[in-house]
C-alpha cells in the first residue's frame, strides 16, 4: 500500500495512509536529532508533501517516509540499486534555502557519491549539488532564487547498494 500510494503520486492518499500508520509506528526517534546548525534565515518547510522512493524493501511505513521531512526523523530503505533515489514532492513550490540530508545510523559507509536535483514541473531536473564523499549529515545550500516543488536525492553507486536515509529536511527563505 505504501509503495502503491507513492507510485500513484497521490498526496491526499499518502497523507491519509501516513496518519493511519502513525498509530502503528513504534519507531524510537529520540536519537534522531540533527547535529548540524541550521542557518538563522532558514525556515523548515512543513511536512505536508509526499515522499516517493525508487524502490522500497517493505520495511518502511508511510509514517517513516513522511518523517524524513520532520526533525524527529524517519526511515527509508531501498532495495539494492545502482542509483536509488527519493523524490520529495512539496505541497507548494518554495523559494529553496537549502537541505539537510542525513544517513540512518550504521550506514555511514554507504551512499558516498550523492546528487541533489530540483524541479518546478516534475519533468525537468536541475542539478543543485553533488558530493563524492557524503558525510553522515550533508548540508546543501541553494543559490539565491532557486525555486522547487520537487527535490530528488540520488545515490550514484559503483555497484548496486541499499540507500538508507533518516532526514531530508527542506528549508525555505
C-alpha positions as CSV (number, residue, x, y, z in Angstrom):
1,X,0.0,0.0,0.0
2,X,2.9,2.4,0.8
3,X,4.7,1.9,-2.4
4,X,1.5,1.9,-4.5
5,X,0.4,5.2,-2.9
6,X,3.8,6.7,-3.6
7,X,3.8,5.5,-7.2
8,X,0.3,6.8,-7.8
9,X,1.6,10.2,-6.7
10,X,-1.5,11.0,-4.6
11,X,-0.6,13.5,-1.9
12,X,-4.0,13.1,-0.2
13,X,-3.8,9.3,-0.2
14,X,-0.2,9.4,1.1
15,X,-1.2,11.8,3.9
16,X,-4.2,9.6,4.9
17,X,-2.1,6.5,4.9
18,X,0.6,8.3,6.9
19,X,-2.0,9.3,9.6
20,X,-3.3,5.8,9.8
21,X,0.2,4.3,10.0
22,X,1.1,6.7,12.9
23,X,-1.0,4.5,15.3
24,X,1.2,1.5,14.4
25,X,4.5,3.3,14.5
26,X,6.8,2.1,17.2
27,X,10.0,3.8,15.9
28,X,12.3,5.2,18.5
29,X,13.1,8.7,17.2
30,X,14.7,10.0,20.4
31,X,18.2,9.6,18.9
32,X,17.4,11.0,15.5
33,X,18.4,14.6,16.2
34,X,20.2,16.7,13.6
35,X,23.5,17.9,14.9
36,X,24.3,20.4,12.2
37,X,23.4,24.0,13.0
38,X,20.8,25.5,10.7
39,X,21.4,29.0,9.3
40,X,19.1,31.5,11.1
41,X,17.3,32.7,8.0
42,X,16.2,29.1,7.0
43,X,12.7,28.1,7.8
44,X,11.7,24.4,7.8
45,X,9.1,23.6,5.1
46,X,6.0,21.8,6.6
47,X,5.9,18.0,6.0
48,X,2.6,18.2,4.1
49,X,4.0,17.0,0.8
50,X,4.8,13.4,-0.3
51,X,7.9,11.2,-0.5
52,X,8.4,8.8,-3.4
53,X,11.1,6.1,-3.4
54,X,12.7,4.4,-6.4
55,X,12.1,1.1,-4.6
56,X,11.2,0.1,-1.1
57,X,12.3,-3.0,0.8
58,X,8.9,-3.1,2.5
59,X,10.4,-2.4,6.0
60,X,9.1,1.2,5.9
61,X,5.8,2.6,6.7
62,X,4.3,5.8,5.1
63,X,4.8,7.3,8.5
64,X,8.5,6.6,8.4
65,X,8.7,8.2,4.9
66,X,6.8,11.4,5.8
67,X,9.0,11.7,9.0
68,X,12.0,12.1,6.7
69,X,10.7,15.6,6.3
70,X,10.4,16.2,10.0
71,X,13.0,16.9,12.7
72,X,12.1,13.7,14.5
73,X,13.5,11.8,11.6
74,X,12.1,8.8,9.7
75,X,13.5,5.9,7.8
76,X,13.9,5.0,4.1
77,X,15.3,1.7,2.8
78,X,15.6,0.9,-0.9
79,X,16.4,-2.4,-2.4
80,X,19.9,-2.8,-3.8
81,X,20.1,-0.4,-6.8
82,X,22.8,1.3,-8.8
83,X,21.1,4.7,-8.5
84,X,18.4,4.6,-5.7
85,X,16.6,7.8,-5.2
86,X,14.0,9.6,-3.1
87,X,11.8,12.3,-4.6
88,X,10.1,14.8,-2.3
89,X,7.1,16.5,-3.7
90,X,6.2,19.6,-1.8
91,X,2.6,20.7,-1.5
92,X,3.6,24.1,-2.8
93,X,6.6,25.4,-4.6
94,X,9.1,27.1,-2.3
95,X,12.0,29.6,-2.5
96,X,14.6,27.0,-1.5
97,X,17.2,28.0,1.0
98,X,18.7,24.5,1.4
99,X,18.5,21.0,2.7
100,X,19.9,18.8,5.4
101,X,20.2,15.2,4.4
102,X,21.3,12.5,7.0
103,X,22.0,8.9,6.7
104,X,20.5,6.4,9.1
105,X,22.7,5.2,11.9
106,X,25.1,2.4,10.8
107,X,25.0,3.4,7.2
108,X,27.9,5.9,7.3
109,X,30.0,3.8,4.8
110,X,27.2,3.6,2.2
111,X,26.0,6.2,-0.2
112,X,29.2,8.2,-0.6
113,X,28.5,9.7,-4.1
114,X,25.3,11.6,-3.9
115,X,23.5,14.1,-6.0
116,X,20.6,16.5,-5.4
117,X,18.4,18.0,-8.1
118,X,15.4,20.2,-8.1
119,X,12.4,20.7,-10.4
120,X,9.4,23.1,-10.7
121,X,7.4,20.9,-13.1
122,X,8.4,17.3,-12.1
123,X,9.8,16.6,-15.5
124,X,12.8,18.8,-16.0
125,X,15.5,18.4,-13.3
126,X,18.3,20.9,-12.5
127,X,21.4,19.8,-10.6
128,X,21.7,21.5,-7.2
129,X,24.7,19.8,-5.5
130,X,26.8,16.7,-5.6
131,X,29.4,15.1,-3.4
132,X,31.8,12.2,-3.8
133,X,32.1,11.6,-0.1
134,X,28.9,12.3,1.7
135,X,29.3,12.6,5.5
136,X,26.6,11.4,7.9
137,X,24.9,14.9,7.7
138,X,25.1,16.8,4.5
139,X,24.1,20.5,4.3
140,X,23.2,21.7,0.8
141,X,22.8,25.5,0.3
142,X,20.7,26.5,-2.6
143,X,21.8,29.5,-4.7
144,X,19.6,32.7,-4.3
145,X,16.4,32.5,-6.3
146,X,16.2,28.7,-6.5
147,X,12.6,27.6,-6.8
148,X,11.5,24.0,-6.2
149,X,8.4,21.9,-5.9
150,X,10.2,18.6,-6.4
151,X,13.6,17.6,-4.9
152,X,15.4,14.4,-5.8
153,X,18.2,12.9,-3.6
154,X,20.0,10.2,-5.5
155,X,22.9,7.9,-4.7
156,X,25.4,7.1,-7.6
157,X,26.7,3.7,-6.6
158,X,29.5,2.0,-8.5
159,X,27.7,-1.3,-7.7
160,X,24.1,-1.9,-6.6
161,X,23.7,-0.9,-2.9
162,X,21.0,0.0,-0.4
163,X,20.0,3.6,0.4
164,X,19.1,4.2,4.0
165,X,18.2,7.8,5.0
166,X,16.9,9.4,8.2
167,X,16.3,13.0,7.1
168,X,15.6,15.1,4.0
169,X,14.9,18.4,5.7
170,X,13.8,21.1,3.3
171,X,14.2,24.7,4.2
172,X,12.9,27.9,2.6
173,X,13.8,31.5,3.0
